[in-house]
Amino acid sequence: MFYLLVEAGYFLLRAFRLIPALLWWALAGLVFAGLNLALQDEVWPNTPAAAPAAELLALSCLPVAQWGMIITLERIRRTVRHTFWWACWSLAWLLSILAFAGLVLLCVFGGIEVLRQ
């Protein structure tokens, strides 16, 4: 049991180093947009355009974060040596690419809807 925890810790340390800076910036943008939307009345009481700007920031950070996940999964996939785990990470990579395509469509149509308001 202890051996599995140690191996999981080593894997997390390796995977943590493989995360690109692009993903960290996208996550920071999502957190910033989420805080602006959650605290809109306290932070921006006299600025009615703050909510759509935060929504556009969140919508633009979603596909960037997903692209960072694709890069991370590709890097993890290259480091895994066992065939079974390589196949699992390859499946996750492929599903992440499909999710990226869906997110791009969602952001395009969602951005158009936010701009119409």
C-alpha positions as CSV (number, residue, x, y, z in Angstrom):
1,M,0.0,0.0,0.0
2,F,2.8,2.4,0.9
3,Y,4.6,1.5,-2.3
4,L,1.5,2.6,-4.4
5,L,1.3,5.9,-2.5
6,V,5.0,6.6,-3.2
7,E,4.7,5.7,-6.8
8,A,1.6,7.9,-7.2
9,G,3.5,10.8,-5.5
10,Y,6.4,10.4,-8.0
11,F,4.0,10.3,-10.9
12,L,2.3,13.5,-9.7
13,L,5.7,15.3,-9.3
14,R,6.6,14.3,-12.8
15,A,3.3,15.3,-14.2
16,F,3.3,18.6,-12.3
17,R,6.6,19.5,-14.1
18,L,5.1,18.7,-17.5
19,I,2.3,21.3,-17.2
20,P,3.0,24.2,-19.6
21,A,2.9,27.9,-18.6
22,L,0.0,28.4,-21.0
23,L,-2.2,26.2,-18.8
24,W,-1.3,28.2,-15.7
25,W,-2.1,31.5,-17.4
26,A,-5.4,30.2,-18.6
27,L,-6.3,28.9,-15.1
28,A,-5.4,32.3,-13.7
29,G,-7.6,34.0,-16.2
30,L,-10.5,31.7,-15.3
31,V,-10.0,32.4,-11.6
32,F,-9.8,36.1,-12.2
33,A,-13.0,36.1,-14.3
34,G,-14.8,33.9,-11.8
35,L,-13.9,36.2,-8.9
36,N,-15.0,39.2,-11.0
37,L,-18.4,37.6,-11.7
38,A,-18.8,36.4,-8.1
39,L,-17.9,39.7,-6.5
40,Q,-19.3,41.9,-9.2
41,D,-21.5,44.0,-6.9
42,E,-18.7,44.6,-4.4
43,V,-15.8,45.3,-6.9
44,W,-17.6,46.9,-9.9
45,P,-20.8,48.5,-8.5
46,N,-20.8,51.4,-11.0
47,T,-19.5,49.5,-14.1
48,P,-22.3,47.6,-15.9
49,A,-19.9,46.4,-18.6
50,A,-17.8,44.5,-16.1
51,A,-19.9,41.4,-16.2
52,P,-19.8,40.9,-20.0
53,A,-16.1,41.6,-20.0
54,A,-15.5,38.9,-17.3
55,E,-17.8,36.5,-19.3
56,L,-15.7,37.1,-22.4
57,L,-12.5,36.6,-20.5
58,A,-13.8,33.3,-19.1
59,L,-15.0,32.2,-22.6
60,S,-11.7,33.0,-24.1
61,C,-9.7,31.2,-21.4
62,L,-11.7,28.0,-21.7
63,P,-10.2,26.8,-25.0
64,V,-6.8,28.0,-24.1
65,A,-6.9,25.9,-20.9
66,Q,-8.1,22.9,-22.9
67,W,-5.2,23.4,-25.3
68,G,-2.9,23.4,-22.4
69,M,-4.4,20.1,-21.2
70,I,-3.8,18.6,-24.6
71,I,-0.1,19.7,-24.4
72,T,0.1,18.2,-20.9
73,L,-1.5,14.9,-21.9
74,E,0.8,14.7,-24.9
75,R,3.8,15.2,-22.6
76,I,2.6,12.6,-20.1
77,R,1.9,10.2,-23.0
78,R,5.5,10.5,-24.2
79,T,6.9,9.7,-20.7
80,V,4.8,6.6,-20.0
81,R,6.5,3.3,-20.9
82,H,3.9,0.7,-20.2
83,T,1.6,-0.1,-23.2
84,F,-1.6,-0.2,-21.2
85,W,-1.0,3.2,-19.5
86,W,0.2,4.6,-22.9
87,A,-3.1,3.5,-24.4
88,C,-5.1,5.1,-21.5
89,W,-3.2,8.4,-21.8
90,S,-3.7,8.3,-25.6
91,L,-7.4,7.9,-25.2
92,A,-7.5,10.8,-22.8
93,W,-5.5,12.9,-25.3
94,L,-7.9,12.0,-28.1
95,L,-10.9,12.8,-26.0
96,S,-9.3,16.1,-24.9
97,I,-8.9,17.1,-28.6
98,L,-12.6,16.4,-29.2
99,A,-13.5,18.4,-26.1
100,F,-11.3,21.3,-27.5
101,A,-13.2,21.3,-30.7
102,G,-16.5,21.4,-28.8
103,L,-15.3,24.2,-26.6
104,V,-14.2,26.3,-29.5
105,L,-17.7,26.0,-31.0
106,L,-19.2,26.8,-27.6
107,C,-17.0,29.9,-27.1
108,V,-17.6,31.2,-30.6
109,F,-21.4,31.0,-30.3
110,G,-21.3,32.0,-26.6
111,G,-19.1,35.0,-27.4
112,I,-21.5,36.1,-30.1
113,E,-24.4,35.9,-27.6
114,V,-22.5,37.8,-25.0
115,L,-21.7,40.6,-27.5
116,R,-25.3,40.9,-28.5
117,Q,-26.4,41.9,-25.0
